[in-house]
């Protein structure tokens, strides 16, 4: 194990290490959320609504953390969420996470806001999923879907909760802007973090040139310093379910939706052919004050019993994973810890992060008294706000 990982004992340790490694504006871009941060805090605190109820004197010697999702058996019940501009945080960050996920036998979704060609990522990590934002017009939407299909992706995730750009005032306060704006402050942040400057930014510029948004459209997007970046991410206010329906008609692979918090929207997606729903509030990065996924998960699971319902948001411990599965989630996803791991130690860091969370799931299963994740149910949970503990 690299020396830098010897004292990394949990996913939160990666965040602490990344705070020291990354320039402050870039760290805050990943770590912060919209406005006052009510939603991101709720994502974490929602897991504290429940306590685990273990069973004892159960033979747990033959247990497995494997979980089947969408017809495939994965080594663990969690995956890596799509993370935009990952290649600014870690050298070839998207490839690093995709290769680590593939080696560990878990899914990873490449972000549509990534800075590395999807073709290069899927070539190095076959089986990677692709997460897309619907472009603002139908021709570009259909062209993007065709590009994804041609490159061999079999699972596409459409993120639905970005009708307009969010209020990321915390990024502005920290000095981070998209497009990047050269300034003395930005220069100092780079110089004062030489490992990142030389190992990520300068190495990227030397070998690959100025980063561009490579996968927003069917053709190459704008560079990260272009003043037209914001326009490309804000022209979605007119999109409607009819656009999703057309994508479903075009796309022959598995199609998931992400960014759903409403029972009505989950049913609508299911009725229009979605193969699964990822309950998510974009990690608290869009609507501040939005409900935490854990708190609406049971209702969406009940409303869509015929497709897998997954959860994204706030997962940091193995116990969090088990609580979500006990409430009915088929799978969970998390993003920030893995990009922090990539920033700190590259692919070895991401593998270590996956190993830590997998070990926690395995250990907590043993202490909970189960041998297979499908044994989890609401009897394993106690609702702390209820005197009787009933859900």
N, C-alpha and C positions, 0 to 999 in steps of 0.2 A: 504494500500500500504506500503511495507517495507520502512523504513526510507531511505535506500540507493537509492530509486527511486524517492523520492520527488522532486528532482531537475533535474531529467531526463525529458526533455521536447521535445527532438527530437532524431532521430537516431544518429546524430553526437555526442550528449551528451554521448551516450554509449561508443563511441570510446575514448573520453576524460577520462571517468571513467576507462575503461579497460587499458589505458596506465598507470594509477597509480596502478591498481590491479595486472596486469600480469608482470612477469619478462620481462625485455626489449627484450631478444632474442625471446621469444614466442610472445610478442606483435608484433614485427617487422615481424615475420613469417606470421602473418595474415594480417597486414596492408600494408606491402611493396609489390612491384611488381618486374618484371624483369628489369634488367639493369638500364636505366636512368629514368624509370617511365613515358615515353611519353604516353604509351597506357592507363595507369590507369588515368592519368590526362585528356586525351581525352575523356574517358568514362564519366567523370563528365561534362567537358566543352561542350560536344555535346548537352546536354539539353539546354544550353544557346543559341544554334542556333535558338531556337524558343521561341516566346512569346504566351501566351494564349489570345484568343479573347472571352471575356464573352458576354452573352446575358442577358438582364435585363427584369424585369417585367414578369418573368416566374414563374409559380406556382411550386415551388420545395419542397413543404411540404411532398410529398409522393415520396421520392427518395430512391434508394437502391444501395448499393455497390456490390451486388451480380453479379457474372460473371460465365457463363457456359463455361466449357472447357472440351473437350474429353468426352462429354456426362454427365458430372457431374456439378452441380451448387455449386460454392464455395462462401463463405461469403464475400470475397474480391478478387480483381483481381491480387493479388500478392502471391508468394510462397517463400519458403526458399530454396536457392540454396544448392547443396552439398558442405560441408566444410570438408576437410581432417583433421585428427588428432584433431578433436574437443574435444575429451576427455582429451587432455592435457591442454586445456584452461579452461574447466569447468568440474566439476565432473559429469561423465556419460553424457557428453555434447550432444551426438547424441540423446540419449533418451530424454533429457530435451527439445531439439528443436522439436523432433518428437511429443512428448506429447502436447506441447504448440500449435503446428500447428494443430494437430487433434482437440484440444479443441476449437480453433478459427475457424475451418472450412476452412483452407487453406492447400495447398499441401506442402510437404517437401520431398526432395530427400536425402536419406542416401548416403553418399559418399563411393565409393569403397575403399578409403584410410582411412576408419574409423577404430577405435580401439575397437569397441564393436561388438560382433557377430550380424549379421543381424537378426538372429532368435530372439534374445532378444529384439531388437528394434521393429520389426514388431509385436511381441507379446504384447508389451505395447502400441503400436500406430498403430493399423491396418489401412491400407490404405496408409501407407508411401510408397513413390516411392523408387526405387533403382537406383543409378547411377553407371555405370560400366566403367572401362577401359578395353579394349580388351587385354587379356594376349597375350604373344608373340607367342603362338603356338595354333593350333586348338584344340587339346584334352583338354587343360586347359580352353580354351574359352568355349567350349561346356559344360564342367563340371560345370563351373561357372553359365552359363545360366540355367542349370538344377537345380542347388542349389537354385537360385533365384526363379524359378518357384515352386519348392517344398515347399518353405516357404511362399507361398501365395501372393507374390507381383504381382500386376496386371499391373503396369507401370514400364518399365525399360528405363533408359536414358543412351545412349552410348555417352561418351565424345570422340571426334575425334581429338582434337588438341594437342595431347601429343605424337607425333611420337618420339621425343627425350626429354630428360630432359632440362628444360629451364636454362638460366643463372641467378640464384638467388644470385648474388653476394652480394646483400643487406642483405640477411640472414646471409651470412658468416661474413660480417662486424659487424653485430649485435651479433654474437656469436652463431647463431642457425644452427645446422646441423642435417640432417637425413642421417645416423643414429645419435642419440644423442651421443655426446662425452663428457664423464665426464671430468671436468676441474675445477680449482679453481674459474674461472670466472663464470661458470655455478652454482657452489655451492653458491657463494656469491649472485648471482641473485635470487636463491631460498630462502636463509636465509633472504634476505632483503625484501622479499614479503611474510610474514608469513601467511597471509590469504590464498594465493594461495598454498603455500607449504603444509600447514596442511589440508586445505579444499579440495584441488584437488589432488595434487601429492601423498602426504603420505596416504590420504584416499583411493586413487586408488590402491596403492601398497599394503596396508593392506588388503583390501577386494577383490581385483581382480588380484593381482600379477603384474608382469611387462607387460605393454601394448604391444600387438602384432597387426600387421596389419591383421585384422580378415576376411576381405571380398574381398581381391584382387583376390583370387582364390577360388576354391571349397573347399580347405582344409585351415587350419590355416596358416597364413603367418608368417613372421619372426618378432622377437621383434624389438622395435624401436631402440635398441642399437646394432643391428646386422649390420655388415659391408656389408651384402648382400642386404640391402634395396635398394640401388641405382640401382643395377643390375635388380631388379624386375620391376623398373619403366623406364627402358631405352631400353628394348628389343622389341620395337614396330615399328621400322623403315621400316620393310618389309610388314606391314599390308596394305590391299588393300580393295577396295569396295567389292570384292568377299567374304571377310570374313564377312562384314556386311550383305551381301545377305544370307549367311548361317545362321547367327544369326536370321535374319528375318524368315527364313524357320523353325527354331526351336522354336522360341518364339511365343506363342499364344496370349499373352497379348498386351497391347499398347506399342509401341516402338517409342521412341523419340531420336533424335540426338541433341547433344549439341556441341558447338565449331565451328559452321558454320558461315562464313562471306562472302562467295562467292555465287552468284546467281547460278553458275554452280553446286556447291556442294549441294545446297539446292534442286535443281531439281533432281540431281542424287539420293539423299536420298529419295525424294518423289517417284521417279520412281521405286526404289527398295523396296518400301513398308513402309517407315517411316510414322508414324501416326502424326508426328508433328516435327517442327524444332525449336530449341532454338538458336537464333542468339547471339553469345557470343565470346569474345576473352579471356576467362578464367580469367576475372578480371584483365587483364594486366599482368598475371603471366607467360605467355609463350613467344610470339613473341613481343618484344618491338618495337613500331612503327606500330603495326597492327591497322587497322581502327576501330573506335568506332562502336559498334552495331547499335546505333541510326542512323548513317550516311548511313548504307547499308540496314537498315530495310525496307524502302519503296520498293526498288528493289526486295528484296526477297519476300515480301508480294505479289507484282504483279506477280512474277514468280511462286508462289505456292498458288493460290487462293483456292485450294480445300482441303488444310490441315491447321491446326492452326500454325501460326508463332508466336513465343514468343521471348521475349528479356531478356537478362541477362547482367548486367553491369552498374554500376554507379547510380542505383536507391537509392535515399536517402530521397525524399520528395514525398508527394502525388501529387504535380504538375508534377514531373518526370513521375509518373505512368500514369497520364492522357495524357501527351504529347506522350508517347510511344503508348498508345491505340489509340490516334487520328491519329497517323501515320500508323495504321493498325495492331499493335501487338494485339494478342488475350489475352495475359497474360504477366506478368513480374516476374522476380525473382531477389533476392538479397541475399547475403550471409554474408559478413563481419559484418554488423550491428547486426545480430542475434547471431552470435557466441560471439561478444563482450557483448551483453546483457546476454547471458548465463554465461559468465565468471563473470560478475559483480553481478548477482543476480539469477542465476539458472533459473528454469522454470518460476518463477515470472517475471524475467527480460525479458525473451523472450515474455511472454504474454503481458507485458507492451509495448515492442517494436512493436508487432503486433497491439496493440490497438492504439498506437500513429500514425502509418502509416495509419491504417484504418480510424481514425478520420480525418486525413489530406485529404484523398481521398474524404470522405463524405463532408467535409467543402468546399473543392475546387470544387466539383460537384455543390454544392449550389451556390457558387459565380460565377461559369461558366454558370449557368442557364440550367443544365440538370438534369434529374431525373433517367436516366438509362445509364449505361456505353456504351450500344450499340448505343446511340445517338451521341457519339463522332465521329468526322470526321475531315478532313483537314480544313474545314471552321473555326474550333476552334483554328487554329494555324496561326501565322504570322512569316514568315521566316525573321529574322533580317538582313541577308546579302542581301536580295532582296529589292530594293526600293519600289516595289509594295507589298511585303510580300508574293508573290505567292510561292508555294512549287514546 
